[in-house]
Amino acid sequence: MDRDIELAVGFRTDPQIAEFGLVSLADDRDFFPAYSAAPVTRASLLQRRPEIAQALAKLADHVSTADMRAMLTEVTTLGADPFAEVARFLDPALPDTTAGTLARPFGLAIGSLDAAAGQAAEVVMGLRKAFPGRRLEVQRVAAPLEPLLAGKVRYALVSGPGLFTGVGPAGGVSA
């Protein structure tokens, strides 16, 4: 971090705490509510499959803050599949699914006007700072929302008017 911020509010499970060497302060007045994961499902599913309730009950008080932060780090920073990461948490004998994920780039779609105006450079620098060690793959396209909506990139740099008017007649969203 650039030392621009001296105090911030976040969650104890945020991976950036360890990544940026931040310190969690004690909440000795219980101002912030506890952040506890809770399984949620439809009652109709539990009626059809009561064994699911037993499986979910096994998770109660099983995921610590440190465990959650570790899983979030694997998913948000290293690009691991969230379902595979949870499966590995529940069964540590499973193979590590994040091996080589740093080699998978984050895709960023930018429009030609945004690239010419210089905003793309700022966004790339911000992503590199937020995800050190991850490669970024920048794609210059006419409609940056199209590859984002198609799941081909993880991020898109979109101008304000472009965001509200949609991606146009080729597909995607429209106003």
LUMMARBA-698201 format. One record per residue (C-alpha): x, y negated, z negated; residue number from 1. Coordinates in nm, 4 decimals. Layout:
N
{xx=X yy=Y zz=Z num=NUM}
...
This chain:
175
{xx=0.0000 yy=0.0000 zz=0.0000 num=1}
{xx=0.1131 yy=-0.3543 zz=0.0599 num=2}
{xx=0.0487 yy=-0.4664 zz=-0.2963 num=3}
{xx=-0.2376 yy=-0.6834 zz=-0.1718 num=4}
{xx=-0.4772 yy=-0.5220 zz=-0.4201 num=5}
{xx=-0.4165 yy=-0.4978 zz=-0.7921 num=6}
{xx=-0.7400 yy=-0.3264 zz=-0.8976 num=7}
{xx=-0.9944 yy=-0.1183 zz=-0.7071 num=8}
{xx=-1.2968 yy=0.0954 zz=-0.7850 num=9}
{xx=-1.2948 yy=0.4497 zz=-0.6499 num=10}
{xx=-1.3752 yy=0.8067 zz=-0.7379 num=11}
{xx=-1.1430 yy=1.0299 zz=-0.9399 num=12}
{xx=-1.1607 yy=1.2745 zz=-0.6501 num=13}
{xx=-1.0257 yy=1.0259 zz=-0.3925 num=14}
{xx=-0.7159 yy=1.1760 zz=-0.2256 num=15}
{xx=-0.5626 yy=0.8296 zz=-0.1964 num=16}
{xx=-0.4945 yy=0.8233 zz=-0.5722 num=17}
{xx=-0.2044 yy=1.0648 zz=-0.5345 num=18}
{xx=-0.1163 yy=0.9574 zz=-0.1814 num=19}
{xx=-0.0569 yy=0.5940 zz=-0.2772 num=20}
{xx=0.0670 yy=0.6597 zz=-0.6315 num=21}
{xx=-0.2328 yy=0.4926 zz=-0.7957 num=22}
{xx=-0.3213 yy=0.5261 zz=-1.1627 num=23}
{xx=-0.6690 yy=0.6014 zz=-1.2958 num=24}
{xx=-0.7670 yy=0.3848 zz=-1.5894 num=25}
{xx=-0.9643 yy=0.5269 zz=-1.8798 num=26}
{xx=-1.3319 yy=0.4319 zz=-1.8855 num=27}
{xx=-1.3546 yy=0.4057 zz=-2.2633 num=28}
{xx=-1.6943 yy=0.2327 zz=-2.2452 num=29}
{xx=-1.8575 yy=0.4846 zz=-2.0090 num=30}
{xx=-1.9376 yy=0.2122 zz=-1.7569 num=31}
{xx=-1.9101 yy=0.4413 zz=-1.4540 num=32}
{xx=-2.1375 yy=0.7451 zz=-1.4252 num=33}
{xx=-1.9805 yy=1.0895 zz=-1.4165 num=34}
{xx=-1.9201 yy=1.2323 zz=-1.0710 num=35}
{xx=-2.0186 yy=1.5965 zz=-1.0852 num=36}
{xx=-2.0880 yy=1.8182 zz=-0.7887 num=37}
{xx=-2.4231 yy=1.9935 zz=-0.7965 num=38}
{xx=-2.5599 yy=2.2582 zz=-0.5608 num=39}
{xx=-2.8749 yy=2.1486 zz=-0.3797 num=40}
{xx=-3.1042 yy=2.3690 zz=-0.1747 num=41}
{xx=-3.4678 yy=2.3966 zz=-0.0741 num=42}
{xx=-3.7021 yy=2.5800 zz=-0.3116 num=43}
{xx=-3.8412 yy=2.7725 zz=-0.0148 num=44}
{xx=-3.4945 yy=2.9163 zz=0.0551 num=45}
{xx=-3.4603 yy=3.0329 zz=-0.3049 num=46}
{xx=-3.8031 yy=3.1952 zz=-0.2852 num=47}
{xx=-3.7004 yy=3.3871 zz=0.0275 num=48}
{xx=-3.3468 yy=3.4659 zz=-0.0931 num=49}
{xx=-3.3284 yy=3.4617 zz=-0.4774 num=50}
{xx=-2.9713 yy=3.5971 zz=-0.4693 num=51}
{xx=-2.8583 yy=3.2553 zz=-0.3462 num=52}
{xx=-2.9513 yy=3.1037 zz=-0.6831 num=53}
{xx=-2.7193 yy=3.3516 zz=-0.8561 num=54}
{xx=-2.4348 yy=3.2661 zz=-0.6201 num=55}
{xx=-2.4853 yy=2.8935 zz=-0.6746 num=56}
{xx=-2.4976 yy=2.9412 zz=-1.0527 num=57}
{xx=-2.1443 yy=3.0843 zz=-1.0386 num=58}
{xx=-2.0230 yy=2.7451 zz=-0.9165 num=59}
{xx=-2.1526 yy=2.5573 zz=-1.2222 num=60}
{xx=-1.8612 yy=2.3858 zz=-1.3977 num=61}
{xx=-1.6188 yy=2.5706 zz=-1.1688 num=62}
{xx=-1.4897 yy=2.2817 zz=-0.9565 num=63}
{xx=-1.2664 yy=2.0456 zz=-1.1523 num=64}
{xx=-1.1818 yy=1.6906 zz=-1.0483 num=65}
{xx=-0.8315 yy=1.8058 zz=-0.9535 num=66}
{xx=-0.9754 yy=2.0919 zz=-0.7457 num=67}
{xx=-1.2140 yy=1.8572 zz=-0.5658 num=68}
{xx=-0.9363 yy=1.6045 zz=-0.4987 num=69}
{xx=-0.7150 yy=1.8817 zz=-0.3577 num=70}
{xx=-0.9919 yy=2.0020 zz=-0.1250 num=71}
{xx=-1.0730 yy=1.6477 zz=-0.0134 num=72}
{xx=-0.7041 yy=1.5874 zz=0.0588 num=73}
{xx=-0.6906 yy=1.8957 zz=0.2783 num=74}
{xx=-1.0000 yy=1.7884 zz=0.4702 num=75}
{xx=-0.9601 yy=1.4106 zz=0.5006 num=76}
{xx=-0.5836 yy=1.3796 zz=0.5220 num=77}
{xx=-0.4729 yy=1.7064 zz=0.6797 num=78}
{xx=-0.7796 yy=1.7712 zz=0.8933 num=79}
{xx=-0.8783 yy=2.1078 zz=0.7467 num=80}
{xx=-1.2212 yy=2.2514 zz=0.8200 num=81}
{xx=-1.4388 yy=2.1762 zz=0.5131 num=82}
{xx=-1.6132 yy=2.5150 zz=0.5181 num=83}
{xx=-1.2831 yy=2.7008 zz=0.5424 num=84}
{xx=-1.1368 yy=2.4925 zz=0.2605 num=85}
{xx=-1.4280 yy=2.5737 zz=0.0278 num=86}
{xx=-1.4041 yy=2.9423 zz=0.1227 num=87}
{xx=-1.0323 yy=2.9366 zz=0.0369 num=88}
{xx=-1.1097 yy=2.7687 zz=-0.2962 num=89}
{xx=-1.3627 yy=3.0387 zz=-0.3812 num=90}
{xx=-1.1298 yy=3.3155 zz=-0.2615 num=91}
{xx=-0.7630 yy=3.2098 zz=-0.2960 num=92}
{xx=-0.6568 yy=3.5327 zz=-0.1239 num=93}
{xx=-0.7782 yy=3.3890 zz=0.2081 num=94}
{xx=-0.5050 yy=3.2501 zz=0.4338 num=95}
{xx=-0.4248 yy=2.8789 zz=0.4273 num=96}
{xx=-0.6278 yy=2.7286 zz=0.7123 num=97}
{xx=-0.4460 yy=2.3953 zz=0.7160 num=98}
{xx=-0.1177 yy=2.5302 zz=0.8507 num=99}
{xx=-0.0328 yy=2.3191 zz=1.1496 num=100}
{xx=-0.3187 yy=2.0736 zz=1.1089 num=101}
{xx=-0.0772 yy=1.7806 zz=1.0970 num=102}
{xx=-0.0014 yy=1.8618 zz=1.4596 num=103}
{xx=-0.3660 yy=1.8073 zz=1.5539 num=104}
{xx=-0.4045 yy=1.4404 zz=1.6409 num=105}
{xx=-0.6776 yy=1.2059 zz=1.5326 num=106}
{xx=-0.8515 yy=1.0864 zz=1.8458 num=107}
{xx=-0.9263 yy=0.7166 zz=1.8832 num=108}
{xx=-1.1367 yy=0.5859 zz=2.1716 num=109}
{xx=-1.0962 yy=0.2191 zz=2.2599 num=110}
{xx=-1.2483 yy=0.0025 zz=2.5278 num=111}
{xx=-1.0244 yy=-0.1864 zz=2.7677 num=112}
{xx=-1.1330 yy=-0.5272 zz=2.6338 num=113}
{xx=-1.0505 yy=-0.4254 zz=2.2761 num=114}
{xx=-0.7085 yy=-0.3027 zz=2.3886 num=115}
{xx=-0.6411 yy=-0.6294 zz=2.5709 num=116}
{xx=-0.7503 yy=-0.8381 zz=2.2722 num=117}
{xx=-0.5056 yy=-0.6600 zz=2.0409 num=118}
{xx=-0.7541 yy=-0.5113 zz=1.7928 num=119}
{xx=-0.6470 yy=-0.1603 zz=1.8899 num=120}
{xx=-0.2952 yy=-0.2200 zz=1.7581 num=121}
{xx=-0.4330 yy=-0.3277 zz=1.4208 num=122}
{xx=-0.6599 yy=-0.0232 zz=1.4033 num=123}
{xx=-0.3769 yy=0.2142 zz=1.4968 num=124}
{xx=-0.1517 yy=0.0592 zz=1.2313 num=125}
{xx=-0.4300 yy=0.0939 zz=0.9721 num=126}
{xx=-0.4905 yy=0.4589 zz=1.0614 num=127}
{xx=-0.1178 yy=0.5343 zz=1.0460 num=128}
{xx=-0.1011 yy=0.3778 zz=0.7016 num=129}
{xx=-0.4109 yy=0.5643 zz=0.5809 num=130}
{xx=-0.3008 yy=0.9000 zz=0.7261 num=131}
{xx=0.0783 yy=0.9136 zz=0.7197 num=132}
{xx=0.2214 yy=1.2012 zz=0.9183 num=133}
{xx=-0.0849 yy=1.2443 zz=1.1406 num=134}
{xx=-0.0528 yy=1.1839 zz=1.5138 num=135}
{xx=-0.2980 yy=0.9473 zz=1.6770 num=136}
{xx=-0.4183 yy=1.0071 zz=2.0293 num=137}
{xx=-0.5543 yy=0.6867 zz=2.1825 num=138}
{xx=-0.7959 yy=0.7123 zz=2.4740 num=139}
{xx=-0.8833 yy=0.4035 zz=2.6770 num=140}
{xx=-1.2373 yy=0.4467 zz=2.8032 num=141}
{xx=-1.5152 yy=0.2260 zz=2.9362 num=142}
{xx=-1.7599 yy=0.3275 zz=2.6595 num=143}
{xx=-1.5804 yy=0.4209 zz=2.3338 num=144}
{xx=-1.8948 yy=0.5561 zz=2.1671 num=145}
{xx=-1.9364 yy=0.8320 zz=2.4270 num=146}
{xx=-1.6331 yy=1.0418 zz=2.3221 num=147}
{xx=-1.7144 yy=0.9760 zz=1.9565 num=148}
{xx=-2.0726 yy=1.0988 zz=1.9921 num=149}
{xx=-1.9521 yy=1.3971 zz=2.1960 num=150}
{xx=-1.7124 yy=1.4950 zz=1.9158 num=151}
{xx=-1.4043 yy=1.4467 zz=2.1351 num=152}
{xx=-1.2492 yy=1.1823 zz=1.9079 num=153}
{xx=-1.2722 yy=1.1085 zz=1.5386 num=154}
{xx=-1.2738 yy=0.7279 zz=1.5633 num=155}
{xx=-1.3949 yy=0.4661 zz=1.8109 num=156}
{xx=-1.3145 yy=0.0978 zz=1.8264 num=157}
{xx=-1.6356 yy=-0.0720 zz=1.9321 num=158}
{xx=-1.7063 yy=-0.4422 zz=1.9660 num=159}
{xx=-1.9997 yy=-0.5850 zz=1.7721 num=160}
{xx=-2.2172 yy=-0.6355 zz=2.0809 num=161}
{xx=-2.1175 yy=-0.2910 zz=2.2106 num=162}
{xx=-2.2249 yy=-0.1294 zz=1.8864 num=163}
{xx=-2.5700 yy=-0.2874 zz=1.8983 num=164}
{xx=-2.6327 yy=-0.2413 zz=2.2674 num=165}
{xx=-2.5259 yy=0.1244 zz=2.2774 num=166}
{xx=-2.3126 yy=0.3092 zz=2.5259 num=167}
{xx=-2.5170 yy=0.2358 zz=2.8313 num=168}
{xx=-2.6992 yy=0.4352 zz=3.0950 num=169}
{xx=-2.4470 yy=0.7223 zz=3.1046 num=170}
{xx=-2.5764 yy=0.8625 zz=2.7759 num=171}
{xx=-2.5403 yy=0.8375 zz=2.4020 num=172}
{xx=-2.7222 yy=0.5749 zz=2.2028 num=173}
{xx=-2.9092 yy=0.2701 zz=2.3194 num=174}
{xx=-3.0704 yy=-0.0266 zz=2.1474 num=175}
